[in-house]
Amino acid sequence: MSTNRRSDDGFAILEALVALAIAAGVLTATMAGLAGLTRSARQVDQVQQAMLEARNIEARLRAGLPTHALAGRYPDWRIEFTPIDRPVDPRTGAVLTGVVLERANLPGWEVRFVYLETSRAQGLGPGANDPG
């Protein structure tokens, strides 16, 4: 009977090693999943912050902030202006301008919108330089 007992002791060690290997695998998978969740949460925070800044840029443009003033205030953004239709209103010279906003740390993510630009148009109409 003593030989059976020695072989049982060997299986107990082998079972303990297999259980330890399974536990290590489960722990590794759990940690990898948590790391992925942390990265995803960080990216969601970055996108939310970028949306707030994009809305702020849009609001400033719609309020009449000159386009050249944006570059200094938002250095992390690539801001591209494209004419849509020139002029929309021949009396005032107002124009529709398309804007594409891209955040440097979020490649492939962009915001597009169109706004009525009147700040450039103030001095462009006929007789704009006439005293009045």
ZIJO-V965196 format. One record per backbone hydrogen bond with DSSP energy under -1.0 kcal/mol. NH is the residue of the N-H (numbers start at 0). CO is the residue of the C=O. Records with the same first field share a line. If there is no record, write none. Layout:
NH->CO / CO
This chain:
4->0
5->1
6->2
7->3
8->4
9->5
10->6
11->7
12->8
13->9
14->10
15->11
16->12
17->13
18->14
19->15
20->16
21->17
22->18
23->19
24->20
25->21
26->22
27->23
28->24
29->25
30->26
31->27
32->28
33->29
34->30
35->31
36->32
37->33
38->34
39->35
40->36
41->37
42->38
43->39
44->40
45->41
46->42
47->43
48->44
49->45
50->46
51->47
52->48
53->49
54->50
55->51
56->52
57->53
58->54
59->55
60->56
61->57
62->58
63->60
64->59
68->65
69->66
73->69
76->73
77->101
79->99
81->97
83->95
84->95
87->93
88->93
92->88
94->116
95->84
96->114
97->81
98->112
99->79
100->110
101->77
103->75
105->102
108->105
110->100
112->98
114->96
116->94
123->120
127->124
